[in-house]
Amino acid sequence: MSGFQEARSGTGYDVEERRLREEVASCTLILNSLDILGYSGHVSARLPDGQHILIQSFDQSRASLGPDDLLICDMEGKVVVGPKGIRAPAEVYLHTEVLKARPDVNSVAHFHDDLATTFTIVKNKPLLAVKNHAIRWASGIPVHPDPSHVSDSELGHALAKTLGGHQALQIRAHGQVIVAESVKALLIDSVHFVENAKALYDAHLLGEVEPLTAAELEDFGRTFNRDRHVAKLWKYYVGRAVDDGIIPETWSSVVA
């Protein structure tokens, strides 16, 4: 048994870990219900010690994930808390290497939105900021050139290098990576990312696109309160999920 396991043995979850477990499970279930996170992809959260993450297992359905189903992995992708024989997702290194490189990030999502991915396989049609909440990606949305699954730390390190200081990236012909300061913010950013891609795709069908300028994004940013926006939308999506039976009311830390 590892030192980390020994420290937790017999103690159950503390309040902070329980909250993060419920948030990751809720975020996963909501993104699945919105058809953003399908049969693959994953959401992770950095634990307070900074040396471990919560993430779902390889085999767990995204449509039925519960707080207690989540594994704890170290920053090398090794499962340190979880049922014996249960595997972490093959792309756990995508999460660990990004989190190691970005101390400002506490939650990571990887999913495969087909429409957004289209912008990585058509020449001269980059994914641009065309909706106001795409201010989150005002610095740009880089495209990682390697479409492979991020199945080892070397590949994860290369992806984290492509991400740099940006808040999202596209993996060519593969999918998306979104990063945020919290699980709640990650949910909202993931929704807005897909909304922005859909708006840009539709705009291309109508005619010449006028993306938001740097000045327009800066003007919007002066009055935009991110914390308030995240709290408002988290309450909306969680409330809708509870009403639809996707999230149980007993998950008090997310429903309150």
N, C-alpha and C positions, 0 to 999 in steps of 0.2 A: 504494500500500500504506500502511495506517495505521501510526502509531507502535506501536500494540499488536501489529499483525501483524509489523512489523519486529523487535520485541523477541523474538518467538517463532520467527521464520524459521529453519528448519534445526535447531531445538533439540528438536523433538518435545514430548512432554508431560513436565512435571516430576512428581514423585511425588504431590504434592497434587492436581494436576489429574487425573492418572490415577485416583486414588482417587475423586474426585468424579464422574468420568465413569462409573466402574463402579458407584458407588452410585446415581446417577440412573437408569442403565439397569436395574439390578437392581430398584429401587423400582418403576419403570414396568412391568417384566415381571411382578413379583409382583402388583401391583395389578390388572393385566390378567387374570392367572390367577385372581384372586379375584372377578372380575366387578365390580370397583369402577371401574376405568379401562377403558373400552371402546374403541370405534373413534375417539373423540375425547377431549380432555382432555390434560393435560400436567403434568410435574413439572419444576421448575427448581431450580437451586442457585446461590448467589452464589459467584463465584470469589474467591480470597484478596485480590485487589487491591481488592475492593469496588466496582468500576466496571463489571464484566461478569458475565454469567450464562451458565450452560449450559442449553440447552433443546433439545428435539427439533425437527425440521423440520415443516412443514405436512403433508407427504405421507407421512412415515415411519410405518409400522405400529407400534402400541403392543405388538403381539405379537412383534415381531422386532427391537426396538431394541437396538443395540450401542453400546458406549462411543464408538467412533469416528464414529458417526452423529450425535452431538450437535453442535449449532451453538454458537458463542459470539456473544452479542449484547451491545451496549452498553446503557446504562440508558435510551436513547431507543428501544430496540427494533430497532435496525439490526444486521444480521448483519455481523460483522467477521471471523469465521473460519468457513469452511465452503465446500463446493463452489460454484462459480459458478452462479448461477441458482436456487439452493435457497432457498426462502422459510422464514422463521420462521412459527410458528403465528399465525393472525390475532389471537389473544388474548394475544400476547406482552406487551402493555401491562398486562394484569392482573398479571403477574408483576413487571415493572419498576417500576410505580407502587407496588405494595405494598412491594417491597424498598427503594425510595427512602424511603418513609414510615416503615419499621420497621427500624432498624438492629439490633434484637435478633433479627430473622428472617433465616435463611440459606437456607431452602428453602420452596417454595410448591407446592401441588398444586391443580389444578382438575379436577373430574370431575363426572359427572352421574348421581348415584344417584337413581333414580326414586322409591324409597320415601321417602328423606329429603326429596326435593323436594316430596312430597305435603304436608308440613307447612307449605309456603309458599302453598298454594292452598286450604286449608280454614280457615274462620274459627274463631277461638278455640281452635286446636289447635297451639300453638307447640311447637317442638322443645326439650324440657327434658332435664336431666340425670337419668337414672333408673338408670344403672349406675355403679359406683364409679369406673371409669377415666374417666368423663365429668367428673371433677374438672378436667380440662383446660379445660372450658368453663364453669366455675363463675361466671365473670363474665357469661355469657350468650352466645347465638348470634344476632347481629343478622341481619335479612333485608334485603338490598339490594333496593330497590323496582323497579329498572330491569332487566327480563328480557333486555335486548339483549346481544349478544355484545360483549365489551369490546375493540373493534377500533381504538381510538385512545387517546392518552394522557389526553385529557379524561375519557373514560369510565373509564379505569383510575384516575385520581385520585379520581373520585367514589366508586368502589368502595373504594379504600383509606381514604377518609374514613368510609364506613359501617363498615368493619372496625375502625377506631380501634385501641384497645389489646387487642382480643379476639384469640382464637386460631383462630377459624373464623367463617365466615359462610355464609348461604344466599343464593343469588340467586333471587329470586322466579320460579317456574315455569321454572327453568333448571338450577341445579346448586349445587355447593359449592366453597368455597375454604378450604383448610386451610393453616396456617402453622406453622413449627416452627424450632427452633434448628439442626437438622441434617437431612440426608436420612433418616438412620436413624429419628430421632424422627418425621419426617413420615410415614413408612410406618406406624408403629405408631399414630399419631394418626388417620390416615385409616381404618385398620381399626376402631379403637374408635369413631370417629364413626358409621360405618355400623352397627356392632353396637348402639350406643345408640339409633339411630333405629329399628332393627328391634324392639328390646325395647320401646320406647315404643309403637310401632304395635300390637304384639301385646297390650300391656297395655290399650290402649284397647278392644280387642276383648273382653277379659275383664271389664272393668268400670271403676270409678273408679280413676284413676291417683294414686299417691302418689309424686311425685318426691322425690328426695333433697333434704333441707333444707340450708340453708347450714351449719348446725351439724354435720350428718352428713358433709358434704363436708370441712369443716375437720378433723373428727376423723380421717377417712381420710388426709387430707394430712399429718398428723403422723407417720405411720408409712410413707408411700409414698415409695420411693426411685425417682425417675423415671429416672435414669441406668441403674440396675441393671435396671429393667423394660424399658427400650428395648433394652439390650444382649441381654437374655434372649430377647426376642421377635424381634429382628433375626436372631439366630443360628437360631432356630426356623424362621422363614419362608425365610431363605436356604438352610438345610439342606434343607428340603422342596423348594424350587425346584430345587436341584442334583439331588436324587434323582429329580425328575420330568423332568429334562432341560430345564428352562426357563432356568436359568443355568449356564454352563459352569464347571467347576472351575478353569479357567485364570484366572478373574477373582480373582486372589489377594488383592486388598485387601478384598474383601467376603466371601470364603469362609474366610479365615484365622480 
